[in-house]
Amino acid sequence: MAKLTRRGFLGTATAATLVRGLPNLAKAPAGRRILTLVYDKSLGMMRAVERIVP
């Protein structure tokens, strides 16, 4: 496995976020975005859930 530095990790994480997020923003219908934080027991941490309400 390749050795991953902190800078490489941040770059990879940013690129993955942009690849997943940009297409959704472009095709999302107009409406209000509601961001909710929920506790995910399987992950053992909080995570964000986004809903679009017309």
Residue pairs with C-beta under 8 A, 6 or more apart in sequence:
4 12
28 52
29 52
29 54
30 54
31 52
31 53
31 54
32 52
32 53
33 50
33 51
33 52
33 53
34 50
34 51
34 52
34 53
35 48
35 49
35 50
36 48
36 49
36 50
36 51
37 46
37 47
37 48
37 49
38 46
38 47
38 49
39 45
39 46
40 46
40 47
